[in-house]
Amino acid sequence: MDFIREVRVCGGGVPPLLLVLLECWASVSAQAGATVAVTTEALNSTEPAPMTFRPALSPKPLNTPRVPEPSSGPRPTPVTDVAALCVCDLFPVQCDVNCCCDPDCSSMDFSVFSACSVPVVTGDSQFCSQKAAIYSLNFTANPPQRIFKLVDQINPSIFCIHITNYKPALSFINPEVPDENNFDKLIKSSDGFSWNAESDVSITAESDTPNTSKYEYGVPLQTSDSFLRFPSPLTSSLCSDNNPAAFLVNQAVKCTRRINVGQCEEIEALSMAYYSSPKILRVPNSVTEGTPKPSRVLVRIAGPLPGAVCPVWKVPITVQSIVIQSINKTLTRLEDTDTLKQALVETGAVKICTKVVLEVKYSLTFTDAGEITKAHLSVLLGTISNAVVPLQQTFEIHFIQQSTKPVPLSGNPGYVVGLPLAAGFWPPTGSGIIQTMNRYGQLTVLRSTAEQDCLAIEGIRTPVLFGYNMQSGCKLRLTRATTCLLVAEKMKSLLRGQGFPDFVAPFGNSRAQDVLDWVPVHFVTQASHVKDSCQLPVALVIEVKWTKYGSLLNPQAKIVNVTANLISSSFPETNSGNERTIFIFTAVTFVDVSAPAEAGFRARPTINAKLPFNFFFPFV
């Protein structure tokens, strides 16, 4: 069926845009000349007031043929009557607050209204001209009255629907309900699906569940039967086995179990197979072989293909290590990784259960596509008796991205002697420290060579290693024609290097986003001013102050201050000689500023005992 929705644009010798604006002016003129009847009501609304219009002028250029009007005639009457439409009328036979178009409201109700919640009710906003019902309140009247207007609203847009000949577009089409008479006709007219009488698959409605073709953050890890269980304490310290492990959520928890040692062989949570036997689905909701899964909506439903086998995507959990803990807390790692079962041993009145799971650690490898590729398990098995009930267990799970290498650190947390200092820049508009990928090139100094030529070793640097005091240097030969300013910039560039950092990490494992924890580099320039001389940088001395942080048994090295001194010397301007040799050197010193450790002791306990009043009788 063809139908026309026409955007009225007159043509001819006049530009189209100008004609559209002229037509809009004509419509506005028609609205200005319209007589609008206003109905003032004290109770309910009445019939809409009639309106009269002046005929609009149609712009027509000279010597231009008239554009024929569409044969469809004027726009048909809309199905929706805006005068009888009330979108805020929610309760039947009851006045809705501030609903001025509600026919159930009386003048007494208007007296408590503050304003009209829906002041204007319109029809289709795409038409060039449309009916609009306007409601307002007159609070000066006694009692307050409702004012109702029915006007023709003009669409200010130059692109609007002027005439339409498709009457069904003005209302909703009632769909044809399938029955025994029209079922065959609807099947032939619809090509969205095919019907197979031999198919056992039933047509089900599509669920609202999103497409879960990959794991996303926080989504529970699914197994072949349910989900990967990660026991955790919920409302109390007791272990809850119904807690699922979530994707990319690293966890480490401890919980307790109340067990009967005599029945330890029957408790699944104490068995190693309970944690190693599940098979994790590579992606969520993947179809497994031999396990029917309710299908979602299919565009085309057909019978099963003969010999078709659904793909099986299961990731088994591989046991990586088994450690046995004895009663006296000694640890022994087993070479074999076969699954062990707990056993009950009775020695007289004492019951002992061996090979009980005390600690479980999962290590899952995932890809960028949100798929689980590997699953490793490390368990700690121990022995329990009646004396250790209730039992405390530890569970950990962490995720590792595939094809990635761990970031090397200079210490964890304190610096390790011989490893490079971590340094970088902090841009004014940045959110973290910017570091180079080469950890040995973040803070460097000049590197000495056998030639001792500064121009030959330009760009050759050596990293500053924690705890190593270093000194290096070179020689720079200057000719008579060399400008002092250019030489000063060149020597400063040799000493500082290509990118001298602004901040140094306090610990070897400091994170780049923790900007406030990083230590700023204090750059100091020292120069001796002599008249008629050339100031040239000759040395860069870096002083790193560090302290011992933490416990006396295992102190950690922490950097607390970094100072870079750029030392300049004065050289007289000589007019004799062809060249001059200047020695340039760099030095790095580490200073331990740790305060002397003082062993602390607890205060002596005080005896707070109350003696009877006659304790010293008869002496006192």
Buried (B, 14 or more C-beta within 10 A) or exposed (E): EEEEEEEBBBEBEBEEEEBBEBBBEBBEEBBEEEEBEEBEBEBEBEEBBEBEEEEBEEBBEEEEEEEEEEEBEEBEEBEEBBBEBBEBBEEEEEBBBBBBBBEBBEBEBBEEBEEBBBEBBBBBEEBBBBBBBBBBBBBEBEBBBBBBBBBBBBBEEBEBBBBBBEEEBBEEEEEEEEEEEEEEEEEEEEEEBEEEEEEEEEEEEEEEEEEBEBBEEEBBBBBBEEBBBBBBBEEEEEBBEEBBBBBBBEBEBBBBBEBEBEEBEEBEBBBBEBBBEBBBBBBBEBEBEEEEEEEEEEEEBEEEEEEEEEEBBBBEBEBEBBBBBEEEEEEEEEEEBEEBEBEBEEEEEEBBBBBBBBBBBBBBBBBEEBBBEBBBBBBBBBBBBEEBBEBEBBBBBEBEEEEEEEEEBBBEBBBBEEBBBBBBBBEEEEEBBBBEEEBBBBBBBBBBEEEBEBEEBBEEBBBBBBBEEBBBBBEBEBEEEBEBEEBBEBBBEBBBBEBBBBBBBBBBBBEBEEBEEBBEBEBEEEEEEEEEBBBBBBBBBBBBBBBBBEEEEEBBBBBBBBBBBBBBBBBEEEEEEEEBEBEBBBBBEBEEEBEEEEEEEEEEEEEEEEEEEEEEEEEE
